[in-house]
């Protein structure tokens, strides 16, 4: 004969079993959600890695192709692959302390402008011409950057003024020698709203590439950098 105590024990056991089943279901659900999140973040990480790799590869190709073309015209420039920079030493463009581009510097900038113009369509046009690398990466911007050493200048002018004026005058000479560059926009990245490609900035002595322990190192720091910023459409906001 079933007693009330036995019934209560059975009911209690059923409640405990139901409780553990619910907990198990919840844990399985949490594990599933965690697995979905891990897969999602793994895919996102892979996509980001692919984009960054593609961006660096294409920027490297662009820099090396411009450098190679300039070399055939007896213009030797330094390329910093990691920074995405085409580097023009001071003595190529300016006399020390001056912001006036030398006549021979103007001719160098003409060759630089034509070399950039020859490669730009592959990275700026919504429909690149035949022969361009297959890539989503495109030129977002190109900055003409002025840099100086840390030696103090005489008078009211300082290195910041000099670097900015040099960058502006380099930009003007570059555009004056290659007017078609003014029409180059990043249409590949913003087909509906293409943005101007070129800009200017001056950094004074704040971005040295060599410790200023010698005059030779100071000459390295007195320079114009042409920085190529290559990104993918996903990185454009």
FENWO-V222810 format. One record per helix or strand of 2 or more residues. SS is the DSSP state (H for helix, E for strand). FROM is the first residue (numbers start at 1). TO is the last residue. If there is no record, write none. Layout:
ss=[SS SS]
from=[FROM FROM]
to=[TO TO]
//
This chain:
ss=[H E E H H E H H E H E H]
from=[4 78 85 90 103 137 159 179 198 215 223 233]
to=[71 80 89 93 124 147 177 183 202 221 232 235]
//
